[in-house]
Structures are given as structure tokens and as C-alpha cells.
């Protein structure tokens, strides 16, 4: 395999990411390489893989490198970045990796916390699980059915899922980079948890990428008109299915800005981010997402951004453009720009 995969070699990139998942298991984000929007840098000894995407003069790496993580491997990737006049940054790295990045000259910023369900400890019995248990029993009584469809999906099923996805999108553009999006080729890689009503219609679904004994709830879509508690029912059903099938944990993804800036040692930037979490719900539903994931998660893992000194603003801008697109960033910019007073000229 070549060290650097060329842009035109799209299929080879996806094939290598599939091989990485099979051989190393990957992380709760590795499957996003299968979207087809990223490239892979392999170290010379092919023991480390960096999944990244270029935005302006930044190479944004999604999570830590897969495989061996070392100072030497970071430097090797950084040398490549310098050779093409780009600056590297790393999005959603683990807390245990911070010392390594700091040694390599990076600064770190807490982004939020990944919600994880340790399945051995997951249950809805007792007082704590009463609300989820009541909702689940109600859906079962009313004839709703949950199933997990394994890869090898028929075109009829994919079309059913697409109809739900299209209604959920309601004309909006798909997000990308660090979140899943609906494409037949992408969805076809994974098991899909499906909730059907008593008439057999798909009303909600979620793709379920597998990393050895762990799974991730990735792409979630649902119809506009739903009974109260539908997503709770879908999530609880996925947890029970995963537990029964021998999986150890289920990642619900990151809750952005969750518990950022609360530590006494937090940076000024992280403390500012805390205020965005508290008052920024008009821009993004920070609190709602944290509240929903807290219904299920029994473990939280901090995630960080690693960036070179004096590049933070441009790095954040690049990541936002990757995930949300230029149109969304322009909207936020206009929203935050103060109105100019018009002066009447007599």
C-alpha cells in the first residue's frame, strides 16, 4: 500500500479504512472514514494511520491516529504537512493522549465529553429506569417492533430508510466529517437498528458501526410526526440488543461543550466555552443533547482538540466549515455581526 493515497484513488482509501477497522478495531469515529470525504496517511512502517481532511491550509485529523501512537509518528505526519505547506490539528483526541501532543508542541482545548454506555451495567429496572421502562412497555403493547438488519441490505430497505432520512432532513444539507450522513454506500456498511409501527412502517432508525466488542450509534433519522418517547424506545432497544449479542459498550457520540470550563485549571477559552454552553442554545442545542444522552450513558470520556500555538481561531473555523459547510458559517457570522446604524443625511 502506498504511504499517501491520491485524491483520485477514492476506493483505495475506503478499502484501507475498512482494513484498519478489521485489523485494529478502530475507534468510535473510525467508521466515518467510510463517508468517502477523507484521506489516509500511513506511516512508513504502516503501523500508524491518520484519517484526515484538508480545509484551507489545515489538515484536520479525525481523532487520534489508528494503531501506534507515538511522538515519532506525530512528527512524521507533521513533516508531511510541512511538505505541502499545511498545519496539522487533531479533532476529538482522548485525554490519555494529551501528554504526547503537548510534548510534540501542541496545545489542547476540551471540546466536550463522549457519552458511553457500559452495557454490563445498563438496565431499566428499579426507580432510576422507571420512565424508560414505562415508555418501552407502552410501545411494545401498541405493537411497535424493533429489529436489527445486518449488512447486505436490500434496495427496498435502503429506500425505506432514505424516505425517513429525507423527511428528517426537510431540505437541509447533510453535515459531514465528524458525523454520519445518508448515502446508500455508507449505510450499507453497518447493521441498522430499525423501529417500525404496528403497520410495519419504518419510523426511526440508527446505523450501528461495530468496533470489535463495541458499537456506536451513528446516523439517526426519524419521521416528523412521532409518538412521545420514540427515540427513547429506539435507544433502549439498541442497548438490549447489543447487550444480548455480547457487546461491551455503546458510544452515543460526543456532547459538545459538556462539562467544559468547570475545572479550576480550565483555560480562559474553556471558561468562555462554558458560557456558550449555558447561553448558546439559539445556535446549537447543547443542553438538550447532553440531557438526552444522560438518560443512557453511565460513563463519560473527555475529548480534546490539539492544535499548534496561535492557530486556534483558524482551526475552529476550518473544522466548522468541514462539519457544517460555508453557508452555515456565513449565517452565524451574520447573526453575530452588530447592526450598523443608518445616518440620515439632510
C-alpha positions in Angstrom: 0.0 0.0 0.0 1.2 3.5 -0.8 2.0 5.8 2.1 -0.1 8.6 0.8 -3.3 7.9 -1.0 -4.0 10.1 -4.0 -7.3 12.1 -4.3 -8.3 10.2 -7.4 -7.8 6.8 -5.6 -11.1 7.1 -3.7 -11.9 3.4 -3.5 -8.4 2.5 -2.2 -8.8 5.0 0.7 -12.1 3.3 1.7 -10.6 -0.1 1.3 -7.7 0.8 3.6 -10.0 2.2 6.2 -12.1 -1.0 6.1 -8.9 -3.0 6.6 -7.9 -0.8 9.5 -11.2 -1.4 11.2 -10.9 -5.2 10.7 -7.3 -5.3 12.0 -7.3 -2.7 14.8 -10.9 -2.3 15.6 -10.6 1.4 15.2 -12.3 3.9 17.5 -15.9 5.1 17.8 -15.1 7.6 15.0 -13.1 5.4 12.6 -16.1 4.3 10.6 -16.6 7.9 9.5 -13.7 7.4 7.1 -16.1 5.3 5.0 -18.0 8.5 4.1 -15.5 8.9 1.3 -14.6 12.5 2.2 -11.3 11.8 3.8 -7.8 10.6 3.1 -5.4 8.4 4.9 -1.7 9.0 5.8 0.2 5.8 6.6 3.5 5.9 8.5 6.5 4.5 6.7 6.3 1.3 8.7 2.5 1.2 8.2 1.9 0.9 11.9 0.0 4.2 12.2 -2.8 5.7 10.1 -4.0 9.3 10.2 -7.5 9.8 8.8 -7.8 13.4 7.8 -9.4 16.0 5.5 -7.9 19.2 4.1 -9.6 22.5 4.7 -7.8 25.6 3.5 -4.2 25.2 4.8 -5.2 22.8 7.6 -5.1 19.0 7.7 -7.7 18.1 10.2 -7.2 14.6 11.6 -10.3 12.9 13.0 -9.4 11.6 16.5 -6.0 10.0 17.4 -4.0 8.0 14.9 -5.2 4.5 14.5 -2.6 1.9 15.6 0.6 3.0 17.1 0.5 6.5 18.7 4.0 7.9 19.4 6.0 11.2 19.3 7.8 9.9 16.3 4.6 9.1 14.4 3.2 12.6 15.1 6.4 14.1 13.8 6.3 12.0 10.7 2.8 13.3 9.9 3.8 16.8 10.8 6.8 16.6 8.3 4.3 15.6 5.6 2.1 18.6 6.5 5.0 20.9 6.2 6.0 19.5 2.8 2.6 20.6 1.4 2.6 23.9 3.4 -0.3 22.8 5.7 -0.7 22.9 9.5 -2.0 19.7 11.3 -4.6 19.6 14.0 -6.4 16.8 15.7 -10.1 16.7 16.4 -11.6 14.7 19.3 -8.4 13.1 20.8 -8.5 11.1 24.0 -7.5 12.5 27.4 -4.8 9.8 27.8 -3.0 11.2 24.7 -2.7 14.8 25.9 0.8 14.5 27.2 2.1 13.1 23.9 0.6 16.0 21.9 1.9 18.6 24.3 5.4 17.0 24.0 5.1 17.5 20.2 4.3 21.2 20.7 0.5 21.2 20.6 -1.9 22.9 22.8 -5.2 21.3 23.8 -8.7 22.5 24.3 -11.5 20.4 25.8 -14.4 20.0 23.3 -16.9 18.1 25.3 -17.5 14.6 26.5 -18.3 11.4 24.7 -21.3 9.5 26.2 -20.7 5.8 26.6 -23.0 3.1 27.8 -21.1 0.2 29.6 -23.6 -2.5 28.7 -22.9 -4.8 31.7 -24.2 -2.0 33.9 -27.1 -0.9 31.7 -30.6 -1.7 33.0 -34.0 -0.1 33.2 -35.2 -1.9 36.3 -35.9 -0.1 39.6 -36.8 3.5 40.3 -34.0 5.0 38.2 -35.1 3.3 35.0 -38.9 3.7 35.6 -39.5 6.3 32.9 -37.6 4.4 30.2 -39.2 1.1 31.2 -42.7 2.7 31.1 -42.1 4.1 27.6 -40.7 0.8 26.3 -43.6 -1.3 27.7 -46.1 1.2 26.1 -44.6 0.9 22.7 -44.5 -2.9 22.9 -48.2 -3.0 23.9 -49.1 -0.8 21.0 -47.5 -3.2 18.5 -44.2 -1.3 17.7 -41.4 -3.6 16.7 -37.7 -3.3 16.8 -35.2 -5.2 14.6 -31.6 -5.0 13.6 -30.9 -5.5 9.9 -27.4 -6.8 9.2 -25.2 -5.6 6.2 -26.4 -6.9 2.8 -29.4 -4.6 2.9 -31.9 -4.9 0.1 -32.6 -1.9 -2.1 -36.1 -1.9 -0.8 -35.0 -1.5 2.8 -32.5 1.2 1.8 -35.2 3.1 0.0 -37.4 2.9 3.1 -34.6 4.3 5.2 -34.0 7.1 2.7 -37.6 8.2 2.8 -37.3 8.6 6.6 -33.9 10.4 6.2 -35.3 12.8 3.5 -38.2 13.7 5.8 -35.9 14.3 8.7 -33.6 16.5 6.6 -36.5 18.5 5.3 -34.4 20.1 2.6 -31.4 20.8 4.8 -27.9 19.8 3.6 -26.2 16.8 5.2 -23.4 17.5 7.8 -20.1 15.8 7.2 -16.6 15.0 8.5 -17.3 14.1 12.2 -20.9 13.0 11.8 -22.6 10.4 9.5 -24.7 11.2 6.5 -27.1 9.2 4.5 -25.6 7.6 1.4 -26.5 4.1 0.2 -22.8 3.0 0.1 -22.2 4.4 3.6 -25.3 2.9 5.3 -24.7 -0.4 3.6 -21.6 -1.0 5.7 -23.4 -1.3 9.0 -26.1 -3.0 11.0 -29.2 -0.8 11.2 -31.4 -0.6 14.3 -35.0 -0.1 13.0 -38.2 0.8 14.8 -41.5 0.0 13.0 -45.0 0.9 13.9 -47.9 -1.6 14.1 -48.4 -1.3 10.3 -44.8 -2.1 9.6 -43.7 1.4 8.5 -40.2 2.5 9.5 -40.5 5.5 11.8 -36.9 5.7 13.1 -33.6 4.1 12.6 -29.9 4.3 13.5 -26.8 2.8 11.9 -24.6 0.8 14.3 -20.9 0.6 13.3 -19.0 -2.1 15.2 -15.5 -1.9 16.7 -14.7 -5.4 18.0 -16.8 -5.7 21.1 -18.1 -2.1 21.0 -20.7 -0.4 18.9 -21.6 3.2 18.1 -24.9 4.8 17.5 -24.0 6.8 14.4 -26.6 8.1 11.9 -30.0 8.7 13.5 -33.1 9.6 11.5 -36.8 9.7 12.3 -40.2 10.9 10.9 -41.6 14.3 11.8 -44.8 13.0 13.4 -43.8 10.6 16.2 -45.3 9.3 19.4 -43.7 10.7 22.5 -40.7 8.7 23.6 -39.9 7.1 20.2 -36.2 7.8 20.3 -36.0 6.6 23.9 -37.6 3.3 22.7 -35.1 3.1 19.8 -32.1 3.6 22.1 -33.2 1.3 24.8 -33.9 -1.4 22.2 -30.4 -1.0 20.7 -28.8 -1.3 24.2 -30.6 -4.5 24.9 -29.8 -6.0 21.5 -26.1 -5.1 21.9 -26.0 -6.5 25.4 -27.7 -9.7 24.4 -25.2 -10.1 21.5 -22.1 -9.8 23.7 -21.0 -6.2 23.1 -19.3 -4.5 26.0 -20.1 -0.8 25.3 -22.1 1.5 23.1 -20.9 5.0 22.2 -23.5 7.7 21.8 -21.1 10.2 20.4 -19.8 13.5 21.9 -22.0 16.0 23.7 -20.3 19.3 22.6 -19.1 21.6 25.4 -20.4 19.2 28.1 -18.5 19.9 31.4 -16.1 22.3 29.6 -14.6 25.1 31.7 -15.8 23.7 35.1 -12.3 22.8 36.4 -10.4 25.4 38.3 -7.4 24.8 35.9 -9.5 25.5 32.8 -8.2 28.0 30.3 -9.9 31.3 29.6 -11.0 29.8 26.3 -12.6 26.8 28.0 -14.3 29.1 30.6 -15.7 31.1 27.7 -16.9 27.9 26.1 -18.8 27.2 29.3 -20.8 30.4 28.7 -21.6 29.4 25.2 -22.9 26.1 26.5 -25.0 28.0 29.0 -26.4 30.7 26.7 -25.8 29.4 23.2 -28.9 27.2 22.6 -30.1 29.5 19.9 -27.1 28.4 17.9 -27.0 24.7 18.9 -29.0 22.6 21.3 -26.0 21.9 23.7 -28.1 21.3 26.8 -30.8 19.2 25.1 -28.2 16.9 23.6 -26.5 16.4 26.9 -29.8 15.8 28.7 -30.9 13.2 26.2 -27.6 11.3 26.2 -27.5 11.4 30.0 -30.6 9.2 30.1 -28.5 6.3 28.9 -24.8 7.0 29.5 -23.1 5.6 32.6 -19.6 6.7 31.5 -18.2 10.0 30.1 -14.9 10.4 28.3 -13.4 13.8 27.7 -12.5 14.7 24.1 -10.0 17.4 23.1 -8.7 19.5 20.2 -4.9 19.5 19.7 -3.6 22.5 17.7 -0.5 24.4 17.1 0.1 27.7 19.0 -1.6 30.8 17.5 -3.8 28.7 15.1 -6.8 28.2 17.3 -9.2 30.6 15.6 -8.4 29.4 12.1 -8.5 25.8 13.2 -12.0 26.2 14.7 -13.1 28.0 11.5 -11.8 25.1 9.4 -13.5 22.4 11.5 -16.8 24.3 11.5 -16.6 24.6 7.7 -15.9 20.9 7.4 -18.8 19.8 9.5 -21.5 22.4 8.7 -20.4 23.9 5.4 -19.7 27.5 4.4 -23.3 28.6 4.2 -23.9 27.8 7.9 -20.7 29.7 9.0 -21.8 32.7 7.0 -25.2 32.6 8.7 -23.5 32.5 12.2 -21.2 35.4 11.2 -24.2 37.5 10.1 -26.1 36.6 13.2 -23.3 37.8 15.4 -22.4 40.9 13.5 -23.8 44.1 15.1 -26.2 46.1 13.0 -24.8 49.4 11.7 -26.9 52.5 12.5 -28.1 54.3 9.4 -27.4 58.0 9.5 -29.9 60.3 7.9 -28.2 62.8 5.6 -30.1 66.1 5.2 
